């Protein structure tokens, strides 16, 4: 537990490298994994990890490198020469647990005041064209989740939405929830997915089109704009367009689409790590899902947008948790723990309170389902892509 006189916690970890042709490549893998561990600690525990002055690389005497390969490295030692050292995975897990425990928030000795807003039961009213996205969080610091469900009206996305968050904070999984809920309500969906993180988790659907592209998408948005412009005005969501990792996508007509197509029933969901990856005109939307912030500049932007004291807790958000600000849905921002995107909504509550995985849904163990997903999302022919988009956009 954290005490007033504790200033740092040490993290020891083992790295097992693959077999490499040269010692140089093995060291490069060690350094790469070390940097990944530091980033994981920073994102998970919100702490800064610093290297010790003289780190030691210990290698097995069973596979000693040639001296010519290692003479430029310092602090190399054989495992048998280190007193009490044993490369044991169990020991590594114990040390990791000690590191986690050292960074846990005290439950009894220190009280941390959170100016957090708990929404009324109005956010839990189930109804048609509403997406079950998760549960209300009543403490960010203690990571306490209530059983109060959050049903977000999909039609509010005609005012568009943005999901901000650092890498692996749960942005794509939140988008996946909204996409599946939209499809379940008969709403057409078009997804631009540079990494395939969303596309690989979606099943075939007549109302769904996924583009695994990066770079210029102006022409595809123009096709959407030309088609939707002929639709009658409505406040209901007809088409959801999801742009994952907007920093990898370029669309000169994005702002025009945002300004003109909302009244035609087209909603855009923009997923990004930084607000600066979007034009200033594109940041003024109706709904913000703020998952986490990487810089103080971003934090200040969010404070200006939400004007709420609980925005200071954004930097402490655990994974799959968002600071939801949607004035047309609920007047004050509040925190939401997202439901499991791999589980159908009718089973999500059961899983949230029963800590066992649903192997079929999470791992895709059904061979037929996995084969269908692969067949759907490996289509590469551009001509077929354009025909499919026209079919989806047709009324």
GUSETI-429275 format. One line per field, with one value per residue (C-alpha): residue number from 1; residue in one letter; chain; x, y, z. Coordinates in steps of 0.001 Angstrom, whole numbers, plus 524288, in hexadecimal, padded with zeros to 5 digits. Example, Ala and Ser with C-alpha at 12.3 -4.5 7.8 and 13.67 -1.06 7.14 Angstrom:
<rs>
k = (1, 2)
r = (a, s)
c = (A, A)
c1 = (8300C, 83566)
c2 = (7EE6C, 7FBDC)
c3 = (81E78, 81BE4)
</rs>
This chain:
<rs>
k = (1, 2, 3, 4, 5, 6, 7, 8, 9, 10, 11, 12, 13, 14, 15, 16, 17, 18, 19, 20, 21, 22, 23, 24, 25, 26, 27, 28, 29, 30, 31, 32, 33, 34, 35, 36, 37, 38, 39, 40, 41, 42, 43, 44, 45, 46, 47, 48, 49, 50, 51, 52, 53, 54, 55, 56, 57, 58, 59, 60, 61, 62, 63, 64, 65, 66, 67, 68, 69, 70, 71, 72, 73, 74, 75, 76, 77, 78, 79, 80, 81, 82, 83, 84, 85, 86, 87, 88, 89, 90, 91, 92, 93, 94, 95, 96, 97, 98, 99, 100, 101, 102, 103, 104, 105, 106, 107, 108, 109, 110, 111, 112, 113, 114, 115, 116, 117, 118, 119, 120, 121, 122, 123, 124, 125, 126, 127, 128, 129, 130, 131, 132, 133, 134, 135, 136, 137, 138, 139, 140, 141, 142, 143, 144, 145, 146, 147, 148, 149, 150, 151, 152, 153, 154, 155, 156, 157, 158, 159, 160, 161, 162, 163, 164, 165, 166, 167, 168, 169, 170, 171, 172, 173, 174, 175, 176, 177, 178, 179, 180, 181, 182, 183, 184, 185, 186, 187, 188, 189, 190, 191, 192, 193, 194, 195, 196, 197, 198, 199, 200, 201, 202, 203, 204, 205, 206, 207, 208, 209, 210, 211, 212, 213, 214, 215, 216, 217, 218, 219, 220, 221, 222, 223, 224, 225, 226, 227, 228, 229, 230, 231, 232, 233, 234, 235, 236, 237, 238, 239, 240, 241, 242, 243, 244, 245, 246, 247, 248, 249, 250, 251, 252, 253, 254, 255, 256, 257, 258, 259, 260, 261, 262, 263, 264, 265, 266, 267, 268, 269, 270, 271, 272, 273, 274, 275, 276, 277, 278, 279, 280, 281, 282, 283, 284, 285, 286, 287, 288, 289, 290, 291, 292, 293, 294, 295, 296, 297, 298, 299, 300, 301, 302, 303, 304, 305, 306, 307, 308, 309, 310, 311, 312, 313, 314, 315, 316, 317, 318, 319, 320, 321, 322, 323, 324, 325, 326, 327, 328, 329, 330, 331, 332, 333, 334, 335, 336, 337, 338, 339, 340, 341, 342, 343, 344, 345, 346, 347, 348, 349, 350, 351, 352, 353, 354, 355, 356, 357, 358, 359, 360, 361, 362, 363, 364, 365, 366, 367, 368, 369, 370, 371, 372, 373, 374, 375, 376, 377, 378, 379, 380, 381, 382, 383, 384, 385, 386, 387, 388, 389, 390, 391, 392, 393, 394, 395)
r = (x, x, x, x, x, x, x, x, x, x, x, x, x, x, x, x, x, x, x, x, x, x, x, x, x, x, x, x, x, x, x, x, x, x, x, x, x, x, x, x, x, x, x, x, x, x, x, x, x, x, x, x, x, x, x, x, x, x, x, x, x, x, x, x, x, x, x, x, x, x, x, x, x, x, x, x, x, x, x, x, x, x, x, x, x, x, x, x, x, x, x, x, x, x, x, x, x, x, x, x, x, x, x, x, x, x, x, x, x, x, x, x, x, x, x, x, x, x, x, x, x, x, x, x, x, x, x, x, x, x, x, x, x, x, x, x, x, x, x, x, x, x, x, x, x, x, x, x, x, x, x, x, x, x, x, x, x, x, x, x, x, x, x, x, x, x, x, x, x, x, x, x, x, x, x, x, x, x, x, x, x, x, x, x, x, x, x, x, x, x, x, x, x, x, x, x, x, x, x, x, x, x, x, x, x, x, x, x, x, x, x, x, x, x, x, x, x, x, x, x, x, x, x, x, x, x, x, x, x, x, x, x, x, x, x, x, x, x, x, x, x, x, x, x, x, x, x, x, x, x, x, x, x, x, x, x, x, x, x, x, x, x, x, x, x, x, x, x, x, x, x, x, x, x, x, x, x, x, x, x, x, x, x, x, x, x, x, x, x, x, x, x, x, x, x, x, x, x, x, x, x, x, x, x, x, x, x, x, x, x, x, x, x, x, x, x, x, x, x, x, x, x, x, x, x, x, x, x, x, x, x, x, x, x, x, x, x, x, x, x, x, x, x, x, x, x, x, x, x, x, x, x, x, x, x, x, x, x, x, x, x, x, x, x, x, x, x, x, x, x, x, x, x, x, x, x, x, x, x, x, x, x, x, x, x, x, x, x, x, x, x, x, x, x, x)
c = (A, A, A, A, A, A, A, A, A, A, A, A, A, A, A, A, A, A, A, A, A, A, A, A, A, A, A, A, A, A, A, A, A, A, A, A, A, A, A, A, A, A, A, A, A, A, A, A, A, A, A, A, A, A, A, A, A, A, A, A, A, A, A, A, A, A, A, A, A, A, A, A, A, A, A, A, A, A, A, A, A, A, A, A, A, A, A, A, A, A, A, A, A, A, A, A, A, A, A, A, A, A, A, A, A, A, A, A, A, A, A, A, A, A, A, A, A, A, A, A, A, A, A, A, A, A, A, A, A, A, A, A, A, A, A, A, A, A, A, A, A, A, A, A, A, A, A, A, A, A, A, A, A, A, A, A, A, A, A, A, A, A, A, A, A, A, A, A, A, A, A, A, A, A, A, A, A, A, A, A, A, A, A, A, A, A, A, A, A, A, A, A, A, A, A, A, A, A, A, A, A, A, A, A, A, A, A, A, A, A, A, A, A, A, A, A, A, A, A, A, A, A, A, A, A, A, A, A, A, A, A, A, A, A, A, A, A, A, A, A, A, A, A, A, A, A, A, A, A, A, A, A, A, A, A, A, A, A, A, A, A, A, A, A, A, A, A, A, A, A, A, A, A, A, A, A, A, A, A, A, A, A, A, A, A, A, A, A, A, A, A, A, A, A, A, A, A, A, A, A, A, A, A, A, A, A, A, A, A, A, A, A, A, A, A, A, A, A, A, A, A, A, A, A, A, A, A, A, A, A, A, A, A, A, A, A, A, A, A, A, A, A, A, A, A, A, A, A, A, A, A, A, A, A, A, A, A, A, A, A, A, A, A, A, A, A, A, A, A, A, A, A, A, A, A, A, A, A, A, A, A, A, A, A, A, A, A, A, A, A, A, A, A, A, A)
c1 = (80000, 8044F, 80922, 80D8F, 81BB9, 81B4E, 820D9, 8233C, 820EC, 82A7F, 82636, 82E46, 82AB1, 83021, 830FC, 83233, 836E9, 834F7, 84085, 84846, 853C4, 85B67, 85C57, 85963, 84BC0, 8493F, 84CFF, 84443, 838D1, 83BEC, 83C11, 82F5C, 82864, 82DB0, 827F8, 81AEB, 81AD5, 81D8D, 81252, 8093A, 80CA6, 80A79, 7FD32, 7F880, 7FD8C, 7FFE9, 80DDE, 81ABD, 824C4, 8331E, 83E74, 848AE, 8562B, 85CB9, 852F5, 857A6, 854CE, 8551A, 855EA, 85577, 8628C, 85C69, 85D03, 868D6, 86B6D, 878CE, 8813C, 882B9, 87415, 872C6, 87F5D, 878D2, 86E35, 86FE6, 869D5, 86829, 8688E, 865D7, 85A15, 8625B, 86AF9, 85FBD, 85D5E, 84F95, 84B5F, 8421B, 83A9B, 82D73, 82088, 819D3, 82365, 820D2, 81234, 8144A, 81CBF, 8127D, 80816, 810B0, 81211, 80369, 80087, 80A24, 80298, 7F4F9, 7ED3F, 7EBC4, 7DE1A, 7DE5B, 7E91A, 7E77E, 7DADD, 7DB89, 7D0A6, 7CA9E, 7C1AE, 7BA8B, 7AC99, 7A3B1, 798DA, 78AA1, 78363, 77F7E, 78BE6, 78792, 77A9D, 77ADC, 77402, 77464, 7802B, 787E2, 79567, 79918, 7A718, 7AA7E, 7A8C8, 7A9C3, 7B69F, 7B55D, 7C3EA, 7CF3A, 7D9DB, 7D461, 7CF6D, 7C1D1, 7B720, 7A895, 79E2D, 79774, 7975A, 79980, 7910A, 795B8, 78BCE, 791C0, 78A13, 7924B, 79DB3, 797C4, 79E83, 7AAD9, 7B42E, 7C2A0, 7C9EE, 7D6E0, 7E0CA, 7EEC0, 7F2CC, 7EC1D, 7E294, 7D6BD, 7D2E6, 7D120, 7C97A, 7C03D, 7BE5F, 7BBDD, 7B0F3, 7AA78, 7ABE4, 7A5C4, 79AA8, 7981B, 797BF, 78EA5, 78550, 7859A, 78E90, 79842, 7A6AA, 7B2E5, 7C00E, 7CD5D, 7D703, 7E593, 7EA50, 7DF2D, 7DD17, 7CE6D, 7CC82, 7D259, 7C832, 7BC14, 7B38F, 7ADA2, 7A1CE, 79A44, 79A49, 7A8F6, 7B45C, 7C25C, 7CDC5, 7DB15, 7E1F2, 7EAD8, 7EE00, 7E4BB, 7D62B, 7D0A3, 7CA91, 7C39A, 7BE1C, 7B9C2, 7B228, 7AB8C, 7A8E5, 7A31A, 79A1B, 795B0, 79350, 78762, 7817A, 7767F, 77957, 777DE, 77C63, 77E28, 78B19, 78AE8, 79964, 7A4B9, 7B228, 7BD8B, 7CB3E, 7D4D8, 7E243, 7DF51, 7EDB3, 7EFB9, 7E46B, 7E3AC, 7D6C8, 7D620, 7C74B, 7C5CB, 7C15A, 7B78E, 7B1F5, 7B0C7, 7A9CE, 7A072, 79D19, 7989A, 78B27, 78A47, 78BF2, 79A99, 7A2D1, 7B19D, 7B95F, 7C776, 7D176, 7DE83, 7E9BD, 7EB66, 7E189, 7EBBE, 7EA56, 7DD04, 7DA43, 7D573, 7C83A, 7C6B7, 7C88D, 7BB95, 7B2BD, 7A73C, 7AD83, 7BB12, 7C02F, 7CCE7, 7D42D, 7E13F, 7EA79, 7F8CE, 7FCD1, 7F954, 7F594, 7EB3D, 7E68A, 7E4BC, 7DCBB, 7D3BC, 7D1F2, 7CE08, 7C451, 7BDDD, 7BF34, 7BE1B, 7C709, 7C747, 7CEC8, 7DB2B, 7D96E, 7DAD4, 7E954, 7E63D, 7DC47, 7DE4C, 7DD04, 7CF65, 7CA40, 7C5CA, 7C1E2, 7B50F, 7B0B4, 7A478, 79C15, 79086, 790BA, 793D4, 79738, 7A340, 7AEE7, 7B0B9, 7B975, 7B5D2, 7BC4D, 7BA2A, 7B411, 7BB69, 7BB18, 7BCFF, 7B06B, 7A26A, 79B8D, 791BD, 79D00, 7A5CA, 79FD9, 7A15D, 7AFAA, 7B223, 7AEB3, 7B2D6, 7C194, 7C24B, 7C502, 7BB88, 7C534, 7BCA9, 7BA3B, 7C772, 7D057, 7C7F5, 7C9BE, 7BEB9, 7C590, 7BA3E, 7B8F2, 7C77F, 7C798, 7BC5A, 7C33C, 7CF9B, 7C876, 7C129, 7CCD3, 7D731, 7D074, 7DA6F, 7D452, 7D1E4, 7C714, 7BF93, 7C1C6, 7BB93, 7B00B, 7ADEA, 7AE09, 7A3DB, 79B54, 79C0C, 7993A, 78D89, 7803C)
c2 = (80000, 80DE5, 814D4, 822CB, 81E55, 81600, 81D25, 81261, 80423, 7FB7C, 7F2D2, 7E6C9, 7DEA1, 7D3AD, 7D464, 7C7E7, 7CAC4, 7C274, 7BBA7, 7C570, 7C43F, 7CEE3, 7D3F1, 7E1A1, 7DD85, 7D740, 7E3C8, 7EBA0, 7E2DB, 7E4B0, 7F36E, 7F33E, 7EB0B, 7F3A9, 7FFB6, 7F8BC, 7F54D, 80379, 80830, 7FDFA, 8026E, 81096, 80DF7, 8042D, 80A1E, 8182F, 817FE, 81B73, 8109D, 81446, 80B60, 80834, 80D98, 80071, 7F633, 7E829, 7DECF, 7D0C6, 7C5FB, 7B765, 7B02B, 7A5F8, 7AF6A, 7B82B, 7C219, 7C3EA, 7CDEF, 7D5DB, 7D7F9, 7DC80, 7E3ED, 7F101, 7EEA8, 7F127, 7EA6B, 7DD34, 7D17C, 7C2F0, 7BE8D, 7B517, 7C05E, 7C7E8, 7C403, 7BF3C, 7C1C6, 7B859, 7BB1F, 7B6EF, 7BBBE, 7B9EC, 7C337, 7CD28, 7CC75, 7CE7E, 7DA7B, 7DFE4, 7DDF1, 7E503, 7F06A, 7F10D, 7F04E, 7FB2F, 8042B, 800F3, 80C07, 80AFE, 8071A, 80B02, 8149B, 81ED0, 82486, 82A5C, 833C2, 831D6, 83C2D, 8324E, 832FD, 82726, 82827, 82597, 81957, 82046, 81B58, 80D65, 80DD7, 8032F, 80597, 80402, 809A6, 80A84, 80495, 7FDB9, 802A3, 7FF64, 802CB, 80F23, 810A4, 816C6, 81783, 818EA, 81825, 80BC5, 80691, 803F1, 80073, 800F1, 7F81D, 803B6, 80177, 80C3C, 80C19, 8161F, 81A9F, 817B9, 822BD, 82CAE, 828B7, 830D5, 83BD0, 83386, 82E6F, 82D91, 82342, 8283A, 81F63, 81A9C, 80DB1, 801C1, 809C4, 8034E, 80CC5, 8026F, 7F98C, 804BB, 806F7, 7F871, 7F921, 8048C, 7FDF2, 7F144, 7F84C, 8006F, 7F451, 7EDA6, 7F920, 7F85C, 8042F, 8040B, 804E7, 80880, 806B8, 80BE8, 80375, 80531, 7FAC4, 7F10B, 7F147, 7F2FD, 7EBCA, 7DF17, 7DE9C, 7E0BE, 7D66D, 7D785, 7E056, 7E5B0, 7F342, 7F369, 7F7AF, 7F81E, 7FEB1, 7FA3D, 80638, 81124, 81DF2, 824E5, 821EE, 82E7A, 82767, 81D79, 82822, 82F79, 82383, 8231B, 831AE, 8311D, 825EC, 82ADC, 838B6, 83399, 82DD7, 834EF, 83C0D, 83433, 833E9, 82526, 81E97, 817F3, 8162F, 81591, 81899, 814A5, 819FA, 8125B, 81883, 8253E, 828FE, 81E8B, 82343, 82F67, 8351D, 842E7, 84292, 83D86, 84A80, 84C5B, 83ED5, 84192, 84E6C, 849E0, 83B8F, 83B72, 84067, 8357F, 82B11, 828B2, 82841, 82832, 821AC, 82684, 81E6C, 824BF, 825B5, 83460, 83F26, 845F0, 83B23, 840EE, 84E29, 8580C, 85891, 849D1, 849F5, 85084, 844A9, 8407B, 8352D, 8331C, 82618, 829EB, 81D92, 822F6, 82E1A, 82DCC, 83C03, 84755, 84F34, 8450F, 84533, 853DD, 8529A, 848DC, 851AA, 85CB5, 853FF, 84DA6, 858A3, 84E4D, 84BEC, 83D39, 83F48, 83F6C, 830B4, 82DC1, 82B08, 82034, 818F7, 80A32, 8033E, 8020E, 80DA6, 81A84, 827FF, 82979, 8374A, 8382E, 843D7, 83FA7, 83254, 83686, 8443E, 840C1, 8384B, 82B6B, 81F7F, 812BB, 80568, 7FF73, 7F22D, 7E702, 7E936, 7DAB5, 7D6C4, 7D916, 7E3E3, 7DA78, 7D2BA, 7DE28, 7E06F, 7D225, 7D29C, 7DF9B, 7D9A1, 7CB96, 7CB3A, 7C060, 7C260, 7BE4D, 7B6F1, 7B5AC, 7C44E, 7C951, 7C018, 7BCE7, 7AE53, 7AB0F, 7A742, 7AB19, 7B890, 7BAED, 7B6AD, 7BFD1, 7CB62, 7C878, 7C72F, 7D3F0, 7DC5C, 7D7AA, 7DD87, 7E5BA, 7E904, 7F7B9, 7F65E, 7ED06, 7F639, 80191, 7F94D, 7F49C, 802A7, 806B1, 7FB35, 7FF26, 80D73, 80A61, 80CC8)
c3 = (80000, 7FD9C, 809C7, 80B98, 80C46, 7FFE3, 7F422, 7EA4C, 7E77D, 7E047, 7D526, 7D1F1, 7C654, 7BE0F, 7AF4B, 7A79B, 799E9, 78DFD, 787BA, 77FA8, 77670, 77D65, 78B3A, 78606, 781CE, 78F08, 795FC, 78CE2, 7909A, 79F0C, 79D85, 795CC, 7A006, 7AAE1, 7A460, 7A2BB, 7B135, 7B4D1, 7AC4A, 7B20A, 7BFD6, 7BC16, 7B5D8, 7C001, 7CCA8, 7C84F, 7CD41, 7C6E1, 7C5B7, 7C5A0, 7C23A, 7CC61, 7C9DA, 7C769, 7C2D0, 7C246, 7B725, 7BBBB, 7B1AD, 7B2BC, 7B303, 7AA2E, 79EBE, 7A118, 79647, 79061, 7972C, 78ABC, 78AA6, 798A9, 79B42, 79868, 7A29C, 7B115, 7BCBE, 7B662, 7BF3C, 7BEE9, 7C6BC, 7CEC4, 7D342, 7D969, 7E77D, 7E97F, 7DB86, 7D51B, 7C892, 7CDA6, 7C812, 7D52E, 7DB98, 7D0E0, 7D377, 7E1FD, 7DF70, 7D631, 7E0A7, 7EA90, 7E11B, 7DEFA, 7ED88, 7F070, 7E76D, 7EC4E, 7F23C, 80116, 8052D, 81375, 81684, 80BCA, 806B0, 7F917, 7F5D9, 7E876, 7E2F6, 7DADD, 7D5ED, 7D6C1, 7CC83, 7CF66, 7CB6E, 7BEF0, 7B845, 7BB39, 7B415, 7A9D9, 79D00, 78E44, 78723, 793BE, 7954B, 7A1DC, 7A34E, 7B164, 7BFB1, 7C7CC, 7CF23, 7DCA6, 7DFDB, 7D67A, 7E0CE, 7E6F8, 7D9EA, 7DF30, 7D58A, 7D860, 7D294, 7CC33, 7BD9C, 7B3A9, 7A773, 79D9D, 79344, 78606, 77FA0, 78711, 77E75, 7737A, 77AEC, 7799B, 783E8, 786FA, 78ED2, 79439, 79AAF, 79AEF, 794E7, 79ABA, 7A2BD, 79C73, 7918F, 7871C, 7903C, 79379, 784E4, 78348, 78D68, 78665, 77927, 77DB5, 78487, 77848, 76FB6, 7795F, 7779E, 768CE, 7671D, 75BD7, 75FAA, 757FE, 75ECC, 75AD0, 7623D, 75F42, 768C1, 76785, 7764C, 77452, 76780, 76C76, 77747, 76EF9, 768CA, 75B27, 75A6E, 74EE1, 75514, 7579A, 74F30, 75422, 74D45, 75214, 74CD7, 75141, 74AC6, 74182, 7430D, 73D35, 73196, 73A26, 742F6, 736C1, 7327B, 73FC6, 73F11, 73150, 734E6, 7424A, 73D68, 7363A, 7428D, 74989, 75631, 762A3, 770C0, 77068, 76D8E, 76040, 75DDE, 7677D, 761E1, 76A9A, 7682A, 77083, 772E6, 76BD7, 76BE4, 7616C, 758FF, 75073, 74BDC, 74695, 7471C, 7551D, 75AE2, 74FEE, 7525C, 760EE, 75E91, 75407, 75627, 7644B, 760A8, 75688, 760DC, 75F25, 76B78, 76C09, 776EA, 776E2, 77E5C, 7814F, 78AE6, 78A02, 787D2, 77F56, 7751D, 771E4, 76BAE, 775DA, 76F01, 7709B, 77F63, 78234, 78326, 78B6F, 792D4, 7988B, 79D7A, 7A448, 7A7FE, 7AC3A, 7A979, 7A606, 7A804, 7B0D6, 7A4D4, 7A195, 7AFA9, 7AF15, 7A28F, 7A90E, 7B4DD, 7ABD7, 7A4C1, 7B096, 7BAA2, 7C53D, 7D121, 7CEFE, 7C249, 7CA9C, 7CC63, 7BDE5, 7BF5A, 7C931, 7C101, 7C033, 7B351, 7AD3C, 7B505, 7AF4A, 7B3D6, 7AC8A, 7A93B, 7A0EE, 7A50D, 79CA6, 7A33D, 7B13A, 7B5EC, 7BDFE, 7BA31, 7C158, 7C101, 7BA54, 7BB06, 7ADAA, 7ACA8, 7A66D, 797CD, 7951B, 79BE5, 7972C, 79EC8, 7A4B7, 7AAC5, 7AE8F, 7BC03, 7BF8E, 7BBF5, 7C2CA, 7CFF7, 7CD60, 7CB10, 7C10A, 7B2AB, 7A81F, 79FE3, 793E6, 792E1, 79780, 7902F, 78467, 7864A, 77D09, 77059, 7678C, 76DBD, 76CD4, 75E92, 75B5F, 76198, 759F9, 74D10, 74F4B, 752A3, 7490C, 73D42, 73622, 72918, 72855, 71E47, 72710, 73290, 72B52, 726E3, 734D2, 739ED, 72FF6, 7340F, 74261, 73FC3, 7374E, 73D8D)
</rs>
